[in-house]
Amino acid sequence: MGDSDFITTSDGRCIAYHRVLAQGPDDKPGVVFFGGFKSDMTGIKALYLQDLCETLGLDYLRFDYTGHGASSGAFEDGCISDWARDARDTVAALTAGPQIYIGSSMGGWIALLLAREAPENVAALIGIAAAPDFTEDSMWAVSNAGQRRTIMKQGFLALPSEYGDPYVITKHLIKDGRENLILRAPLDAPFPVRLLHGTADSDVPHERALALLSHIDGPDVRAILLRGSEHRMSDERELLVLKETLTGLL
């Protein structure tokens, strides 16, 4: 899939990315993939979308937030504002015209933040097990009193994860997350929105997609629930639904 390229921001962040430029008509929107918490741009969905966009003749951009993958910085130092800034700067530097935003898990939150700021830059938005507000509703809300004291006093808490290294929850992440909540304020979407979610998702229950469906104010907002699918949403059946959703929006 090729080596990563890098952009360096004015404040010294080095963001890794991979971009494919379309060979088809110029009037088609490009696609930007926003990865999840502690994931990177080499995951199954990110690479599948690249192949799909090449087939469809679409520009495609995938990238790593700071502290993720090949980008600079330490993961534990980051927060939602930082990763949204990475996304904003990368999209601004490497795309032109409205894009189709596709956000996986935390990437759904990041994509929604960018769409709220500048809806004119969005042709459509697809959430894949989107996890807006997860720092408050999944991390903080499910922590017990002892864990909360540890986070506030020590500044961080390490929790085991089935995806590899422990999740490190920092006080900075929790406090910053509260400045970026999506479901506590109006959210307009004057573009099509598709929310793909599995009914067996134990990390981000599918009720989150239904909450977003009710919360987003837009003319074309749909939730698509996949019976039995878990959080990864990357098996053959789930990728086929993603393909059908993207091509339907085109």
N, C-alpha and C positions, 0 to 999 in steps of 0.2 A: 504493500500500500504506500510505499515511499517513505523517505525520511521526513522528520519534522522540520518546519521552518520556524522562525522566531521573530516576534516584534518586541522592541524595547520601548516602554512607555517613558514619558517625560520624567517620571519619578523613579525610574530604574527597574521597574518590574519587567521580567523577561518571560513572555508568554509564548508557549509552544503551540503550533497550529499545523494543520494540513488542509490545503485548499485545492479543490478541483474546479476548473473553469469549464463551463459548458461549451459544447460544440454545436448546439442547436440554436434556435431563434433567440434573439435578445429580449423578447417581450415576456419570457417566462420568469417567475420569481425564483430567487435562489433559496437554498435551504441551509439553515444553521442548526447544528446539534449542540444542546447544552447538557453536559454530563451530570452525574449525580455526586453525592457526598462521598468523598474519598475514592471516586472512580476516575478514569482517565479516558482519553480519546481513542484508545485502542480496544475498547470493549466490543462485544458482538453487535450491539445495535448501531454503534457509531460506524463500524466498518460495513455492516449490511446497508445502511443508508447511503454510504459512499458508492457502493456498487449500484444501488438502485438509481441514484441521481445521475451517475454516468450513463446508465441505460436510458434514462428519461431525458437526457440532455439538459440537466439543471446544474447551475453552480452549487457547490457544496462546501461548507466550512465546518470543521470540528476543531476543538482546541482544549487545552488544559488550563484550568484555573491555577492561580498561584498556590503553591503548596500541594499541587496535584501533578501526577505524571512527570513530564519533562520540563515543566515550568519552574521558575525560581521560587524561593521562599519555603518556609516550613509550614506544614499543614496546621499545626497547633496554634500558629499565630494568626490564622485567617478567621474570617467571619462572613456572614451573608453580604454585608456591604462591600467587602473586599472582592468577593467573587462576582458580585453583580457589576462592580467597576471593571473587573477583568473582562467580563462578557461585553459590556458596553464599549470599552475601548477597542476590543478585538473586532466586534461587528462594525464599528465606525470606520476602522482602518482598512478592513478587508472586504466589505460588501458595498453595493450600490443599489439603491432602490428598495422597495418593500421585499421582505424575506418571509419565508415560512419558518417559524420558530418551532423546533421540536425539542421538548425538555423532558428528560428522564429523572424521576424522583426529585431530588433537590433542584435539578435543572429545570423542572417545571415551575418551581418557585422563581428561579432566576429569570426565566423567560417571561413570566407574568409581570415581574417587576419592570423589566425593560419595556414590555408592551404597555404597561400603565403609564410609564413616563413618556413614551413616544409611539402612540398607536399608529401614526402615519407611516411608520417604518415596518409595519407588520401586514403581510398579505393573508396569513392564517396562522393558527397556533395549535399544535398537537401536544397534549400532555400524556406521557407514558408513566402510569403510576405516580402522577404528580404529587409532590409533598410540600405544598405551601404551609408555612407556619410550623414546620415540624420541630423546630427548636423549642417552641413553647408548648405545643400540643402533644408531641411524642416524647421529647426528652425531659422537659421540666415537669410536665403534668404527671408523668408516670414515675418520676423519681420519688423515693421515700424521704422522710425528714432528714435522716442521716446523710443520704447522698446529697441532698440540697445544701446541708451545712458544709459538707466537704467541698462542694463546688464554690460556695461563697467564701469559705475561709482559706482553703488551699489554692483556689483558683482554677482547679480542674478536677475531673474524675474520669478514670479509664474504665470502660465497660467492655466485656467480651463481645466479639462479633463473629457471626458465622461466615463473614466475607473475608476474613483474614486477620490483620492486626486489630487490636482493640480500638473501639471508638473512644476518642478523647473528647469529652465535653468540657469546654472551658467556660468560665464566668463571662469572658468577653463574648463568646459565641451566643450565650443565652441573652445577655443584655442587648447586644446588637440585633439579634433576631427580633426583639420586641420593637425595634425601630423600623422594621421592614415587613410587618405582618400584612397579609393580603386579605384575609377573611374578616377583618375588623373595620374595613372602610369600603366605600363604594368602589366597584371595579367594572368599568365600561369596556366592552369589546366590540367595536364596530367592524369586526372581521370574523370569519368563521373560526370556531373553537371546537376541537374534538378531544375528549378526555377518555383515554383508554385505560382500563383498570381491571385487575383480576379479582375475582370474588374470594380467592384463597390467599390474598396478600396479608401476611401477618405483620409486616413492617409498617405499611401505610394502608389501613383498611379501606375497602372500596367505598365506604361511606364518605371518605374525603372527596372522591369524585362527585358524589351526589351533592355534597355541600357546595362544591364549586359550581356545579350545574345550577343550583338554586341562587347562588350569590352573584354570578357574572351577569351583567346586564348587556345583552347583545341580541342581534336578530337571528343568529345561527349558532347556537351553542348546544352540543350534544355529548352525552356520556355513552360510551360503548363498554359494557361489562362483559368480561370473558370468564365464563364459568370454570372454576377450578384453577385458574392461572394465579401464579404467585408473583412476588415483587419483581423478579428479574425481567419478566416479559420478553424473553429472548429465545424461546424455542420456535420451531418451524411454523406452528400454527399462529403464534403471536406475531411473528414477523410478517406473515402473510396478511394479517389484519392491519398491521402498520402500513404495509405496501398499499393495500386497498384504500386505506384512509387517505394517504398522501396523494395517490393518483385521483381519487375522488375529488379532492380539493383543487387539483389542477384543472 
